[in-house]
Amino acid sequence: MLDTDRLFPLEPKARDLARALYRDVSRLPIISPHGHTDPRWYAENEPFPDPAQLFVVPDHYVFRMLCSQGIPPEKLGVARIDGGASETDSRAIWRLFSENFYLFRGTPSRGWLEHAFEHVFGLTKRLGPDTADEFYDRIDDCLKRPEFRPRALFERFNIEVIATTEDPLDDLKWHRKIRESGWTGGRVITAYRPDPVIDPEFEGFAENVEKLGAITGLDTTRYDQYLDAHRMRRAYFREFGATSTDHGHATARTEDLPKAEAAALFEKALKGACSADEADAFRGHMLTEMARMSIEDGLVLQIHPGSFRNHSSAMMARHGRNVGFDIPVQTSYVEALRPLLNAVGMDPALSIILFTLDETAYTRELAPLAGAYPSLKLGPAWWFHDSPEGMRRYREMTTETAGFYNTVGFNDDTRAFCSIPARHDVARRVDCAYLATLVATGRLDEDEAPEVARDLTYNLVKRAYKL
């Protein structure tokens, strides 16, 4: 069984305070303002197919680790786009996963998985070869019951609101179906992710821009109308609850190009003639354009830079995007963000949430930037760093310069539905442990700590994402 004092400080006084702070925030509702769960789950409310499809196949944290030990994703049921076969026997997938569960010792993935096994399915043994079938049968039996369908779990997890992520070409039919279903147990909203029609290096960029034109009725080969098409789609996404946009660019580069230069670069991008630097420049310019649109319509601008996407060409060809071969890269922010911040960074109507995969930038660049510009807030420890150690380092490196109130709480950024309460629980425990340490070392008054804990858990995220 999970240790009830996990992640709390070892020193008795600080541990007691962390425990008390955690008790106060542990039952607060979950706000999940950025993630990648499938809105179809909540729209159709059909049972999850089986344990493998719930825990293994969609989770790149899982199959990435197993791949590192020589188990290819197709053995774990991950579909191939090149026509090759993938394993379809879910029990065989589960047994293979269970035989190799020891590989996750000491990782946050194990903590998330065991939290779900215990708190969602009542399993308190350790998963392994000898318990694989027992786990499979128990979870499979549970998934057939009404109380384990997506909406029931959503309510059981105490999720107040969750945001999914869709691109501008999505018709949002599942969000429409959720709205028309009459379900009142949860709020599911979308977020605008325009990468396929902003990134000249995104596969099918020109075709995607053409489809954008077909959807909006505009000539999106003309730069002015291309920008207007974004405005139309942003307005459409707002109808389905969107309060944010999301941009997964390779770098944090921004540009504020003259209109004629931007239009010429756009025309070159449509022809597939951009160099790598020109493609990056266009992405950077569009971040500034998106910021201007955010001032107009109020959507929060999220920037997720610093990942070398699809590092393995072979895996990209075999499985496509999001198969766990994205790698953090060193990222610079001070010069990169300057064009955007010089253009609109002091506008009180703009809200930017900035993430990073380069922890070295927190103290040197990001915290000082967020500690000065009113439009800029720091997103939480993300992706490769959404671990207890990563969250603790984040607080240590950012609080001294940016404080708590230039950060935005926590988001889980997950595709694995049952990991949501586990991830939020880890964040709450780490934050309570950090606050208890500040109190114990005389840097925070004890009567202030409960208020800060509630802010980090609930209030900041609602405020930052306008929820």
Protein Blocks (a to p, Z undefined) as FASTA:
>chain_A
ZZfkgoiafblklmmmmmmmmmmmmmgccddfbccbdfklmmnopacfblmlmmmmmmmk
lmmmmmmnopafklnopacfehpacdfbfklmmmmmmmmmmmmgoiaklmmmmmmmmmmn
opabdcdfklmmmmmmmmmmmmmpmklgfklmmmmnopabdcddddfkbgolmmmmmmmn
opakbccdddddfklmmmmkbghklmmmmmmmmmnopafkbmklmmmmmmmmmmmmmmno
pabdcdddfblcdcdddfklmmmmmmmmmnopacfklmmmmmmmmmmmmmmmmmmnopac
dddehiaehkblmlmmmnoghiopaccddddfklmmmmmmmmmmmpmkbccddddfblkl
mmmmmmmmmmmmmkbccdddehjlmcfklmmmmmmmmmmmnommlcgbjaekiablklmm
mmmmmmmmmmmmmmmmmmmnopacfklmmmmmmmmmmmmmmmmnoZZ
